[in-house]
Amino acid sequence: MVKQLKSLKNVDEIRADFPLLKKSIYNRKLVYFDNGATTQKPQCVIDAISDVYVNYNANIHRGVHTLSDLSSSAYENSREIARSYINAGKREEIVFTAGTTASINAVAFSFGERYIKPGDEIVISHL
């Protein structure tokens, strides 16, 4: 028998975090499965993105002004939060990418550089 931990939310509580999932389509609760292309955002992420655009939107690690410093600090803080969450050894182990495809390409490229040699064959699926 599987026990549910008290800290876990039920499906309705999780759905409530995502504004778009409050919509009904054809008189049914919206279910969104196209996560490979676009993921829905919980309200806390929408609020954080809005906060950046409203309060300190600037280049990270490239500007020499206050807004860039604020953006860089927020970026590094988020790297530390992610590091702690997944229990990574160092903050530098956390790499942010633009999305799933960029992440997969980064892993594939770094793996390929080390382990793939001329003459090796790579088999992929159309799926």
Summary of the structure (lengths in Angstrom):
residues: 127
radius of gyration: 19.9
end to end distance: 34.2
largest distance: 57.4
contacts: 213
relative contact order: 0.05
helix: 50%
strand: 3%
